[in-house]
């Protein structure tokens, strides 16, 4: 019986495997409280999230809020099949293929690898795909076809202004990025293009896997960088706690690129509100799901407004003082 089940699992899609496991245990499978089985003719929205961390979670929560704001009712107008790829490209591909096999009405890719996987799996059946948390849709080749969504392009100039205001004598900013992540490559390029305008040089180190990130931190600290500035790089953000342990011990501030990173202990950041990013994505998806618009009718959107987030405890630990003009507009998000 074990061999039979093993053979079956090897041939079934991820969603079917989950359903088989549920039947075997006599229970209904539900992931993180979000996965629901399709019933009747209610359209299925397959959400593939590349991995679990604050900003991507906020995108998903905002996306669901956007559907609600558009007047759609879960269980009546749509059901959600939510899957998390755990930062595994192959798992993202399997998830997307499972969505295609179950003829999802719409696929949603949160972060570039998830969106790329969904687009590839949806192409043969011409299933519409909505993406979010993608910095460079053009570079990722997700800017044409039956796909659209929202870009989280970083406010790099705002971040450089913030760092200069908090560290007027700083010279070098360290950045760690994943060499295979097009979002990160794009963002590093923007940093390098604008840094000189604010009197900075950029010391960037590329990694190929999450396991290399903390060693990259050691290398940057040895190069005497004045601070680190995070991107929305999934490998880097996934081990932010370990990064902060090293930088706090060395007395080197780290700047976040969105609110969740600052909550975790970065001193400050010029960044986007990923819940709002998700809401905008959900509103776009609702138009596609109801047939009001097609993806081709909706060019991808760049969210340009950003906010300043500060963690006063982290600032104090680094001996940094927020200038009065920034204090008037910055949002305190520290614990």
PABAMI-967156 format. One record per residue (C-alpha): residue number from 1; residue in one letter; chain; x, y, z. Coordinates in steps of 0.001 Angstrom, whole numbers, plus 524288, in hexadecimal, padded with zeros to 5 digits. Each point is the difference from the previous one (the first is absolute). Layout:
N
node pos: NUM, code: A, unit: A, x: X, y: Y, z: Z
...
REM end
This chain:
335
node pos: 1, code: X, unit: A, x: 80000, y: 80000, z: 80000
node pos: 2, code: X, unit: A, x: 80B50, y: 80931, z: 80320
node pos: 3, code: X, unit: A, x: 80615, y: 7FD6E, z: 7F2AE
node pos: 4, code: X, unit: A, x: 7F2FF, y: 802AA, z: 7F939
node pos: 5, code: X, unit: A, x: 7FE63, y: 80CF2, z: 80715
node pos: 6, code: X, unit: A, x: 80E13, y: 803B0, z: 7FC9F
node pos: 7, code: X, unit: A, x: 7FD91, y: 7FD5E, z: 7F195
node pos: 8, code: X, unit: A, x: 7F36A, y: 807A5, z: 80040
node pos: 9, code: X, unit: A, x: 8066D, y: 80BAA, z: 80698
node pos: 10, code: X, unit: A, x: 80AAB, y: 8003B, z: 7F5D6
node pos: 11, code: X, unit: A, x: 7F5FE, y: 8018B, z: 7F543
node pos: 12, code: X, unit: A, x: 7F68E, y: 80970, z: 8063A
node pos: 13, code: X, unit: A, x: 8004B, y: 80EC1, z: 8008C
node pos: 14, code: X, unit: A, x: 80278, y: 806ED, z: 80CCD
node pos: 15, code: X, unit: A, x: 7F1B4, y: 8038A, z: 801F2
node pos: 16, code: X, unit: A, x: 7FBC0, y: 7F20C, z: 7FD65
node pos: 17, code: X, unit: A, x: 80A1D, y: 7FADF, z: 80999
node pos: 18, code: X, unit: A, x: 7FABA, y: 8091E, z: 80A65
node pos: 19, code: X, unit: A, x: 7F246, y: 7FB48, z: 7FD37
node pos: 20, code: X, unit: A, x: 80452, y: 7F1BB, z: 800CA
node pos: 21, code: X, unit: A, x: 80691, y: 80272, z: 80D0B
node pos: 22, code: X, unit: A, x: 7F3B0, y: 80673, z: 80510
node pos: 23, code: X, unit: A, x: 7F79E, y: 7F461, z: 7FBDB
node pos: 24, code: X, unit: A, x: 80966, y: 7F6A9, z: 80696
node pos: 25, code: X, unit: A, x: 7FF0E, y: 80724, z: 80CE5
node pos: 26, code: X, unit: A, x: 7F172, y: 8029C, z: 7FF47
node pos: 27, code: X, unit: A, x: 8022C, y: 80EBB, z: 800FA
node pos: 28, code: X, unit: A, x: 7FFCF, y: 80BA0, z: 7F6B9
node pos: 29, code: X, unit: A, x: 80D51, y: 805B8, z: 7FCF0
node pos: 30, code: X, unit: A, x: 80197, y: 80E83, z: 80292
node pos: 31, code: X, unit: A, x: 80D04, y: 80756, z: 7FF80
node pos: 32, code: X, unit: A, x: 801E1, y: 80B72, z: 8095A
node pos: 33, code: X, unit: A, x: 7F147, y: 80166, z: 80095
node pos: 34, code: X, unit: A, x: 7FFA9, y: 80516, z: 7F20E
node pos: 35, code: X, unit: A, x: 7FEB2, y: 7F412, z: 7F738
node pos: 36, code: X, unit: A, x: 7F235, y: 7FC63, z: 7FC34
node pos: 37, code: X, unit: A, x: 7FB15, y: 7F55C, z: 7F71D
node pos: 38, code: X, unit: A, x: 7F89E, y: 8043D, z: 7F3F4
node pos: 39, code: X, unit: A, x: 7F194, y: 7FCD7, z: 80021
node pos: 40, code: X, unit: A, x: 7F687, y: 7FFE0, z: 7F4AB
node pos: 41, code: X, unit: A, x: 802C1, y: 80A29, z: 7F5A6
node pos: 42, code: X, unit: A, x: 80630, y: 809F9, z: 80910
node pos: 43, code: X, unit: A, x: 80C7C, y: 804F3, z: 7F97B
node pos: 44, code: X, unit: A, x: 80CC2, y: 7FC02, z: 80656
node pos: 45, code: X, unit: A, x: 80AC1, y: 80A0A, z: 8024B
node pos: 46, code: X, unit: A, x: 80CF1, y: 7F908, z: 80199
node pos: 47, code: X, unit: A, x: 809A1, y: 807EE, z: 80823
node pos: 48, code: X, unit: A, x: 80E3C, y: 7FBD9, z: 7FF61
node pos: 49, code: X, unit: A, x: 8082A, y: 8073B, z: 80A20
node pos: 50, code: X, unit: A, x: 80E91, y: 7FE0E, z: 7FE30
node pos: 51, code: X, unit: A, x: 802DD, y: 7FF7B, z: 80E8A
node pos: 52, code: X, unit: A, x: 7FB95, y: 804A3, z: 80D2E
node pos: 53, code: X, unit: A, x: 804C1, y: 80CF3, z: 80548
node pos: 54, code: X, unit: A, x: 7F950, y: 80C7A, z: 8043F
node pos: 55, code: X, unit: A, x: 7FF51, y: 80794, z: 7F347
node pos: 56, code: X, unit: A, x: 7FB31, y: 7F483, z: 7F7D1
node pos: 57, code: X, unit: A, x: 7F616, y: 7FC5D, z: 80A7A
node pos: 58, code: X, unit: A, x: 7FB2E, y: 80E0E, z: 7FFE2
node pos: 59, code: X, unit: A, x: 7FE92, y: 7FF66, z: 7F133
node pos: 60, code: X, unit: A, x: 7F750, y: 7F41B, z: 8013F
node pos: 61, code: X, unit: A, x: 7F7C2, y: 805DB, z: 80ADA
node pos: 62, code: X, unit: A, x: 7FE92, y: 80CA1, z: 7F84C
node pos: 63, code: X, unit: A, x: 7FC54, y: 7F875, z: 7F3C9
node pos: 64, code: X, unit: A, x: 7F4B1, y: 7F97A, z: 80726
node pos: 65, code: X, unit: A, x: 7FBD0, y: 80D3B, z: 80543
node pos: 66, code: X, unit: A, x: 80031, y: 8055D, z: 7F228
node pos: 67, code: X, unit: A, x: 7F6C6, y: 7F55B, z: 7FB5E
node pos: 68, code: X, unit: A, x: 7F6C9, y: 80360, z: 80B2B
node pos: 69, code: X, unit: A, x: 800DB, y: 80E89, z: 7FD11
node pos: 70, code: X, unit: A, x: 7FC22, y: 7FCE9, z: 7F1FC
node pos: 71, code: X, unit: A, x: 7F37F, y: 7F9E9, z: 8053E
node pos: 72, code: X, unit: A, x: 80399, y: 7F1C1, z: 7FDC6
node pos: 73, code: X, unit: A, x: 7FC01, y: 7F5F0, z: 80A20
node pos: 74, code: X, unit: A, x: 8087C, y: 7F44A, z: 80315
node pos: 75, code: X, unit: A, x: 7F8A3, y: 7F34C, z: 7FE38
node pos: 76, code: X, unit: A, x: 7F647, y: 80661, z: 7F6C6
node pos: 77, code: X, unit: A, x: 8083B, y: 8073F, z: 7F5FC
node pos: 78, code: X, unit: A, x: 80CC3, y: 7F8A3, z: 801F5
node pos: 79, code: X, unit: A, x: 80745, y: 7F641, z: 80867
node pos: 80, code: X, unit: A, x: 80E56, y: 800CE, z: 803A2
node pos: 81, code: X, unit: A, x: 80A2D, y: 7F558, z: 7FE1F
node pos: 82, code: X, unit: A, x: 80BD3, y: 8057F, z: 8071D
node pos: 83, code: X, unit: A, x: 80D2D, y: 7F929, z: 7FF3F
node pos: 84, code: X, unit: A, x: 80D4E, y: 803FD, z: 8054C
node pos: 85, code: X, unit: A, x: 80C42, y: 7FC0F, z: 7F886
node pos: 86, code: X, unit: A, x: 8092C, y: 801CA, z: 80BAC
node pos: 87, code: X, unit: A, x: 809E0, y: 80758, z: 7F772
node pos: 88, code: X, unit: A, x: 80189, y: 7F3F9, z: 7F75E
node pos: 89, code: X, unit: A, x: 7FF7D, y: 802B9, z: 7F150
node pos: 90, code: X, unit: A, x: 7FC91, y: 7F1EC, z: 7FCBE
node pos: 91, code: X, unit: A, x: 7F4E7, y: 80018, z: 809D3
node pos: 92, code: X, unit: A, x: 7FAC9, y: 80C95, z: 7FA0D
node pos: 93, code: X, unit: A, x: 7FFCF, y: 7F948, z: 7F2B9
node pos: 94, code: X, unit: A, x: 7F8CA, y: 7F434, z: 8058C
node pos: 95, code: X, unit: A, x: 7F5F9, y: 808B3, z: 80694
node pos: 96, code: X, unit: A, x: 7FD93, y: 807B1, z: 7F387
node pos: 97, code: X, unit: A, x: 7FE95, y: 7F38D, z: 7F816
node pos: 98, code: X, unit: A, x: 7F61D, y: 7FAF7, z: 809F3
node pos: 99, code: X, unit: A, x: 7F819, y: 80C87, z: 7FE8B
node pos: 100, code: X, unit: A, x: 7FFF7, y: 7FE07, z: 7F14C
node pos: 101, code: X, unit: A, x: 7FBEA, y: 7F1D5, z: 8016E
node pos: 102, code: X, unit: A, x: 7F446, y: 803E3, z: 80835
node pos: 103, code: X, unit: A, x: 7FC60, y: 80A7D, z: 7F608
node pos: 104, code: X, unit: A, x: 80103, y: 80B61, z: 80957
node pos: 105, code: X, unit: A, x: 7F8B2, y: 80BFA, z: 7FB3C
node pos: 106, code: X, unit: A, x: 80B3E, y: 808CD, z: 803FE
node pos: 107, code: X, unit: A, x: 80DE5, y: 7FE19, z: 804E9
node pos: 108, code: X, unit: A, x: 806DC, y: 8095E, z: 80919
node pos: 109, code: X, unit: A, x: 80EC7, y: 80036, z: 80174
node pos: 110, code: X, unit: A, x: 805A1, y: 806D0, z: 80BED
node pos: 111, code: X, unit: A, x: 80E67, y: 8031A, z: 7FD24
node pos: 112, code: X, unit: A, x: 80708, y: 7FDF2, z: 7F32E
node pos: 113, code: X, unit: A, x: 802F4, y: 7F153, z: 80055
node pos: 114, code: X, unit: A, x: 7F1CF, y: 7FD10, z: 80366
node pos: 115, code: X, unit: A, x: 7FABD, y: 808F2, z: 7F566
node pos: 116, code: X, unit: A, x: 80958, y: 7FA72, z: 7F5DE
node pos: 117, code: X, unit: A, x: 7FBCB, y: 7F22E, z: 8037B
node pos: 118, code: X, unit: A, x: 7F196, y: 80398, z: 7FF25
node pos: 119, code: X, unit: A, x: 8019F, y: 806B2, z: 7F2EA
node pos: 120, code: X, unit: A, x: 806F1, y: 7F447, z: 7FA34
node pos: 121, code: X, unit: A, x: 7F5CE, y: 7F676, z: 8051D
node pos: 122, code: X, unit: A, x: 7F483, y: 80882, z: 7FBCE
node pos: 123, code: X, unit: A, x: 80481, y: 802B7, z: 7F22B
node pos: 124, code: X, unit: A, x: 7FAAB, y: 7F3C1, z: 7F942
node pos: 125, code: X, unit: A, x: 7F278, y: 801FB, z: 805D4
node pos: 126, code: X, unit: A, x: 80091, y: 80ED0, z: 7FF1D
node pos: 127, code: X, unit: A, x: 7FCB0, y: 80168, z: 80E68
node pos: 128, code: X, unit: A, x: 8018C, y: 80E35, z: 80466
node pos: 129, code: X, unit: A, x: 80AFB, y: 80299, z: 80999
node pos: 130, code: X, unit: A, x: 800FE, y: 80B34, z: 809BF
node pos: 131, code: X, unit: A, x: 80CEA, y: 802F2, z: 8069F
node pos: 132, code: X, unit: A, x: 80464, y: 80837, z: 80B6C
node pos: 133, code: X, unit: A, x: 80CD1, y: 802EC, z: 80718
node pos: 134, code: X, unit: A, x: 807BF, y: 80064, z: 7F353
node pos: 135, code: X, unit: A, x: 809B6, y: 80B0E, z: 7FEB3
node pos: 136, code: X, unit: A, x: 80343, y: 7FEA4, z: 7F195
node pos: 137, code: X, unit: A, x: 7F523, y: 7F99F, z: 7F7F0
node pos: 138, code: X, unit: A, x: 806ED, y: 803A0, z: 7F354
node pos: 139, code: X, unit: A, x: 80CA8, y: 7F97D, z: 8041D
node pos: 140, code: X, unit: A, x: 7F860, y: 7F422, z: 80479
node pos: 141, code: X, unit: A, x: 7F8F8, y: 7FFAF, z: 7F2BE
node pos: 142, code: X, unit: A, x: 7F2BE, y: 80123, z: 8067E
node pos: 143, code: X, unit: A, x: 7FBAE, y: 80C77, z: 7F94A
node pos: 144, code: X, unit: A, x: 7F83A, y: 7FA4B, z: 7F4A5
node pos: 145, code: X, unit: A, x: 7F5E7, y: 7F57A, z: 7FD93
node pos: 146, code: X, unit: A, x: 7F4FC, y: 7FB78, z: 808D0
node pos: 147, code: X, unit: A, x: 80682, y: 8056B, z: 80C2F
node pos: 148, code: X, unit: A, x: 80023, y: 80C96, z: 807D9
node pos: 149, code: X, unit: A, x: 80198, y: 80498, z: 80DF8
node pos: 150, code: X, unit: A, x: 80750, y: 8095B, z: 808C4
node pos: 151, code: X, unit: A, x: 80E5F, y: 80352, z: 8013E
node pos: 152, code: X, unit: A, x: 806C6, y: 802AD, z: 80CEE
node pos: 153, code: X, unit: A, x: 80B39, y: 8079D, z: 7FA01
node pos: 154, code: X, unit: A, x: 807D8, y: 80568, z: 80B5B
node pos: 155, code: X, unit: A, x: 800B9, y: 80E97, z: 80322
node pos: 156, code: X, unit: A, x: 80ED4, y: 7FFA9, z: 7FF62
node pos: 157, code: X, unit: A, x: 801B4, y: 80EAF, z: 7FFA0
node pos: 158, code: X, unit: A, x: 7F795, y: 80157, z: 80C27
node pos: 159, code: X, unit: A, x: 8085B, y: 7F5D2, z: 806CF
node pos: 160, code: X, unit: A, x: 80CA2, y: 806F8, z: 7FC5C
node pos: 161, code: X, unit: A, x: 7FA9E, y: 80CDC, z: 80523
node pos: 162, code: X, unit: A, x: 7FC15, y: 7F948, z: 80CA2
node pos: 163, code: X, unit: A, x: 80D54, y: 7F9CA, z: 80204
node pos: 164, code: X, unit: A, x: 806DC, y: 80CEB, z: 7FD5C
node pos: 165, code: X, unit: A, x: 7F737, y: 806F9, z: 809BB
node pos: 166, code: X, unit: A, x: 802A1, y: 7F603, z: 80AAD
node pos: 167, code: X, unit: A, x: 80E6D, y: 7FDD5, z: 7FCF1
node pos: 168, code: X, unit: A, x: 80589, y: 80CB3, z: 7FA83
node pos: 169, code: X, unit: A, x: 80DF6, y: 7FAD4, z: 8004E
node pos: 170, code: X, unit: A, x: 7FD64, y: 7F2B0, z: 7F9D6
node pos: 171, code: X, unit: A, x: 8073A, y: 7FC31, z: 7F39E
node pos: 172, code: X, unit: A, x: 7FCE1, y: 7F1DB, z: 7FCA6
node pos: 173, code: X, unit: A, x: 7F324, y: 7F89C, z: 7FF9E
node pos: 174, code: X, unit: A, x: 80067, y: 7F13B, z: 7FFE8
node pos: 175, code: X, unit: A, x: 7F5BC, y: 7F824, z: 7F88E
node pos: 176, code: X, unit: A, x: 7FE05, y: 7F14E, z: 7FF31
node pos: 177, code: X, unit: A, x: 7F823, y: 7FAC0, z: 7F4A3
node pos: 178, code: X, unit: A, x: 7FCC3, y: 7F339, z: 7F94D
node pos: 179, code: X, unit: A, x: 80686, y: 7FF08, z: 7F2BF
node pos: 180, code: X, unit: A, x: 7F4AF, y: 7F865, z: 7FA19
node pos: 181, code: X, unit: A, x: 7F565, y: 80948, z: 804A1
node pos: 182, code: X, unit: A, x: 7FD2D, y: 809F9, z: 7F568
node pos: 183, code: X, unit: A, x: 7F968, y: 80932, z: 809B5
node pos: 184, code: X, unit: A, x: 80C6F, y: 800ED, z: 807F0
node pos: 185, code: X, unit: A, x: 808FB, y: 801BC, z: 7F458
node pos: 186, code: X, unit: A, x: 7F76B, y: 80B1F, z: 7FB54
node pos: 187, code: X, unit: A, x: 7FFD0, y: 80691, z: 80D5E
node pos: 188, code: X, unit: A, x: 80EB6, y: 7FF01, z: 801D3
node pos: 189, code: X, unit: A, x: 80197, y: 8068A, z: 7F2CF
node pos: 190, code: X, unit: A, x: 7F768, y: 80B58, z: 8045F
node pos: 191, code: X, unit: A, x: 807C0, y: 8016A, z: 80C97
node pos: 192, code: X, unit: A, x: 80CC7, y: 8004D, z: 7F878
node pos: 193, code: X, unit: A, x: 7FA84, y: 809F7, z: 7F676
node pos: 194, code: X, unit: A, x: 7FB24, y: 8097A, z: 80A80
node pos: 195, code: X, unit: A, x: 8099D, y: 7FDF9, z: 80B33
node pos: 196, code: X, unit: A, x: 80A0A, y: 809F7, z: 7FB8A
node pos: 197, code: X, unit: A, x: 7F5AD, y: 80AAA, z: 7FFE6
node pos: 198, code: X, unit: A, x: 7FF59, y: 7FE9D, z: 80ECE
node pos: 199, code: X, unit: A, x: 80E7E, y: 7FDE7, z: 8025D
node pos: 200, code: X, unit: A, x: 7FF6E, y: 7F131, z: 80198
node pos: 201, code: X, unit: A, x: 806B6, y: 7F466, z: 7FA07
node pos: 202, code: X, unit: A, x: 7F959, y: 7F2C6, z: 7FF65
node pos: 203, code: X, unit: A, x: 80687, y: 7F36E, z: 80469
node pos: 204, code: X, unit: A, x: 7F744, y: 7F541, z: 7FAB0
node pos: 205, code: X, unit: A, x: 801EF, y: 7F172, z: 80215
node pos: 206, code: X, unit: A, x: 7F852, y: 7F5EC, z: 7F86C
node pos: 207, code: X, unit: A, x: 7FBD5, y: 7F2E7, z: 8058E
node pos: 208, code: X, unit: A, x: 7FA11, y: 7F41F, z: 7F988
node pos: 209, code: X, unit: A, x: 7F8F7, y: 7FA37, z: 80BC3
node pos: 210, code: X, unit: A, x: 7FAB5, y: 803F4, z: 80D44
node pos: 211, code: X, unit: A, x: 80AB5, y: 7F843, z: 806B2
node pos: 212, code: X, unit: A, x: 80A1A, y: 8099D, z: 7FAAB
node pos: 213, code: X, unit: A, x: 7F9BE, y: 80C54, z: 80577
node pos: 214, code: X, unit: A, x: 8061A, y: 8006F, z: 80D90
node pos: 215, code: X, unit: A, x: 80D95, y: 7FDBD, z: 7FA40
node pos: 216, code: X, unit: A, x: 7FD73, y: 80B78, z: 7F6EC
node pos: 217, code: X, unit: A, x: 7FCC5, y: 80837, z: 80BFE
node pos: 218, code: X, unit: A, x: 80D34, y: 7FC6F, z: 805E7
node pos: 219, code: X, unit: A, x: 806B2, y: 80403, z: 7F362
node pos: 220, code: X, unit: A, x: 7F930, y: 80D34, z: 7FFC9
node pos: 221, code: X, unit: A, x: 80346, y: 80292, z: 80E3D
node pos: 222, code: X, unit: A, x: 80E35, y: 7FCDF, z: 7FD21
node pos: 223, code: X, unit: A, x: 7FFA1, y: 80A39, z: 7F530
node pos: 224, code: X, unit: A, x: 7FBEE, y: 80A37, z: 80A31
node pos: 225, code: X, unit: A, x: 7F335, y: 803ED, z: 7F9BC
node pos: 226, code: X, unit: A, x: 7F8C9, y: 80AB3, z: 8074B
node pos: 227, code: X, unit: A, x: 7F2C4, y: 7F966, z: 7FEFB
node pos: 228, code: X, unit: A, x: 7F843, y: 7F5AF, z: 7F8CD
node pos: 229, code: X, unit: A, x: 7F3FF, y: 802B6, z: 7F7D5
node pos: 230, code: X, unit: A, x: 7F6C7, y: 7F4A7, z: 7FDBC
node pos: 231, code: X, unit: A, x: 7F8A3, y: 7FD7B, z: 7F388
node pos: 232, code: X, unit: A, x: 7F3A6, y: 7F7D5, z: 7FF4E
node pos: 233, code: X, unit: A, x: 808BC, y: 7F480, z: 7FC92
node pos: 234, code: X, unit: A, x: 7F954, y: 7F39D, z: 804B7
node pos: 235, code: X, unit: A, x: 80C68, y: 7F8C9, z: 803D1
node pos: 236, code: X, unit: A, x: 80508, y: 80B97, z: 807BE
node pos: 237, code: X, unit: A, x: 7F341, y: 80397, z: 806AF
node pos: 238, code: X, unit: A, x: 7FDF3, y: 7F1CD, z: 803A9
node pos: 239, code: X, unit: A, x: 80BBA, y: 8007B, z: 80948
node pos: 240, code: X, unit: A, x: 7FEE8, y: 80E1D, z: 80467
node pos: 241, code: X, unit: A, x: 80080, y: 7FC11, z: 80E52
node pos: 242, code: X, unit: A, x: 80D5A, y: 7F9BF, z: 7FE14
node pos: 243, code: X, unit: A, x: 804CA, y: 80BE1, z: 7F883
node pos: 244, code: X, unit: A, x: 7FBEE, y: 80928, z: 80AE8
node pos: 245, code: X, unit: A, x: 806EB, y: 7F7D0, z: 80A3E
node pos: 246, code: X, unit: A, x: 80CD5, y: 80230, z: 7F8EA
node pos: 247, code: X, unit: A, x: 7FDFE, y: 80E49, z: 7FC96
node pos: 248, code: X, unit: A, x: 7FB1C, y: 803B0, z: 80D8E
node pos: 249, code: X, unit: A, x: 80C19, y: 7F9E5, z: 8060C
node pos: 250, code: X, unit: A, x: 80874, y: 807B5, z: 7F678
node pos: 251, code: X, unit: A, x: 7F872, y: 80CAB, z: 80227
node pos: 252, code: X, unit: A, x: 7FC3A, y: 8012C, z: 7F1A7
node pos: 253, code: X, unit: A, x: 7F217, y: 804AF, z: 7FD16
node pos: 254, code: X, unit: A, x: 7F76E, y: 7F8DE, z: 7F64B
node pos: 255, code: X, unit: A, x: 7F583, y: 80713, z: 7F837
node pos: 256, code: X, unit: A, x: 7F3D5, y: 7F8AF, z: 7FBD4
node pos: 257, code: X, unit: A, x: 7F891, y: 80171, z: 7F35E
node pos: 258, code: X, unit: A, x: 7F265, y: 7FDFD, z: 805AE
node pos: 259, code: X, unit: A, x: 7F8BB, y: 800AE, z: 80CD7
node pos: 260, code: X, unit: A, x: 801C3, y: 7F1EA, z: 80466
node pos: 261, code: X, unit: A, x: 80ED5, y: 800CC, z: 7FF32
node pos: 262, code: X, unit: A, x: 7FFEE, y: 80C13, z: 808A3
node pos: 263, code: X, unit: A, x: 7F705, y: 7F939, z: 809AA
node pos: 264, code: X, unit: A, x: 809E4, y: 7F4F5, z: 800E6
node pos: 265, code: X, unit: A, x: 80B02, y: 80928, z: 803DD
node pos: 266, code: X, unit: A, x: 804EF, y: 807EE, z: 7F477
node pos: 267, code: X, unit: A, x: 80227, y: 80E0D, z: 80458
node pos: 268, code: X, unit: A, x: 7F759, y: 80642, z: 7F5A1
node pos: 269, code: X, unit: A, x: 7FBAD, y: 7FECB, z: 7F201
node pos: 270, code: X, unit: A, x: 7F9C9, y: 806CF, z: 7F47E
node pos: 271, code: X, unit: A, x: 7F684, y: 7F5E2, z: 7FB29
node pos: 272, code: X, unit: A, x: 7F2E4, y: 7FBD3, z: 7FB03
node pos: 273, code: X, unit: A, x: 7F419, y: 7FB76, z: 8076D
node pos: 274, code: X, unit: A, x: 7FE99, y: 7F217, z: 7FB06
node pos: 275, code: X, unit: A, x: 7F214, y: 7FEBB, z: 804E1
node pos: 276, code: X, unit: A, x: 7FC51, y: 80B6E, z: 7F73F
node pos: 277, code: X, unit: A, x: 807C7, y: 7F9DA, z: 7F4F7
node pos: 278, code: X, unit: A, x: 7F816, y: 7F39E, z: 801BE
node pos: 279, code: X, unit: A, x: 7F326, y: 80764, z: 8007D
node pos: 280, code: X, unit: A, x: 802DA, y: 80677, z: 7F2FD
node pos: 281, code: X, unit: A, x: 80369, y: 7F2AD, z: 7FA69
node pos: 282, code: X, unit: A, x: 7F340, y: 7FA4E, z: 80510
node pos: 283, code: X, unit: A, x: 7F829, y: 80AE7, z: 7F9CE
node pos: 284, code: X, unit: A, x: 8067F, y: 7FD28, z: 7F2E7
node pos: 285, code: X, unit: A, x: 7FDA2, y: 7F16D, z: 80186
node pos: 286, code: X, unit: A, x: 7F197, y: 80247, z: 802D0
node pos: 287, code: X, unit: A, x: 7FE5F, y: 806E5, z: 7F2F7
node pos: 288, code: X, unit: A, x: 8064E, y: 7F4A8, z: 7F8E0
node pos: 289, code: X, unit: A, x: 7F892, y: 7F57F, z: 80782
node pos: 290, code: X, unit: A, x: 7F2C6, y: 8063C, z: 7FD3C
node pos: 291, code: X, unit: A, x: 80310, y: 80241, z: 7F1A7
node pos: 292, code: X, unit: A, x: 7FF4D, y: 80EC4, z: 80146
node pos: 293, code: X, unit: A, x: 80DF5, y: 8010A, z: 7FAF1
node pos: 294, code: X, unit: A, x: 80A71, y: 7F729, z: 7FA76
node pos: 295, code: X, unit: A, x: 80E2B, y: 7FFFC, z: 80426
node pos: 296, code: X, unit: A, x: 80336, y: 80683, z: 7F316
node pos: 297, code: X, unit: A, x: 7F6B5, y: 80B0B, z: 803A9
node pos: 298, code: X, unit: A, x: 80753, y: 8024A, z: 80CBC
node pos: 299, code: X, unit: A, x: 80E5E, y: 803AF, z: 7FEB7
node pos: 300, code: X, unit: A, x: 807DD, y: 7FC82, z: 80C09
node pos: 301, code: X, unit: A, x: 8004A, y: 80ABA, z: 80A34
node pos: 302, code: X, unit: A, x: 80B59, y: 805CF, z: 80784
node pos: 303, code: X, unit: A, x: 7FCBE, y: 8048F, z: 80DAF
node pos: 304, code: X, unit: A, x: 807BF, y: 80C92, z: 80137
node pos: 305, code: X, unit: A, x: 7FBFB, y: 8051A, z: 80D60
node pos: 306, code: X, unit: A, x: 8089C, y: 7FBCC, z: 80B41
node pos: 307, code: X, unit: A, x: 800FB, y: 802A1, z: 80E7F
node pos: 308, code: X, unit: A, x: 80AF5, y: 801A3, z: 809D7
node pos: 309, code: X, unit: A, x: 80034, y: 7F5BD, z: 80ABC
node pos: 310, code: X, unit: A, x: 80882, y: 800DF, z: 80C23
node pos: 311, code: X, unit: A, x: 8034E, y: 7F728, z: 80B4E
node pos: 312, code: X, unit: A, x: 803D7, y: 80935, z: 80AFF
node pos: 313, code: X, unit: A, x: 805D1, y: 7F541, z: 80870
node pos: 314, code: X, unit: A, x: 808C5, y: 7FB85, z: 7F4E0
node pos: 315, code: X, unit: A, x: 803E3, y: 80E0D, z: 7FD10
node pos: 316, code: X, unit: A, x: 803AD, y: 80246, z: 80E2F
node pos: 317, code: X, unit: A, x: 80807, y: 7F38D, z: 80068
node pos: 318, code: X, unit: A, x: 807DB, y: 804FF, z: 7F469
node pos: 319, code: X, unit: A, x: 80145, y: 80DB1, z: 805B1
node pos: 320, code: X, unit: A, x: 7F85C, y: 80607, z: 7F4D3
node pos: 321, code: X, unit: A, x: 7F6B8, y: 80B83, z: 80128
node pos: 322, code: X, unit: A, x: 7F4B5, y: 80267, z: 7F6DF
node pos: 323, code: X, unit: A, x: 80005, y: 80E1F, z: 7FB05
node pos: 324, code: X, unit: A, x: 7F414, y: 807E6, z: 803D3
node pos: 325, code: X, unit: A, x: 7FB3F, y: 801BF, z: 7F207
node pos: 326, code: X, unit: A, x: 7FFAE, y: 7F145, z: 7FDFB
node pos: 327, code: X, unit: A, x: 7FA35, y: 7FD6A, z: 80D58
node pos: 328, code: X, unit: A, x: 7F403, y: 807D5, z: 7FC15
node pos: 329, code: X, unit: A, x: 7FC98, y: 7F68F, z: 7F50E
node pos: 330, code: X, unit: A, x: 8061A, y: 7F31D, z: 80422
node pos: 331, code: X, unit: A, x: 7F7DD, y: 7F4E4, z: 80572
node pos: 332, code: X, unit: A, x: 804E4, y: 7F954, z: 80C50
node pos: 333, code: X, unit: A, x: 7FEFB, y: 7F150, z: 7FE4D
node pos: 334, code: X, unit: A, x: 8094C, y: 7FAA4, z: 80A39
node pos: 335, code: X, unit: A, x: 7FB72, y: 7F673, z: 80A40
REM end
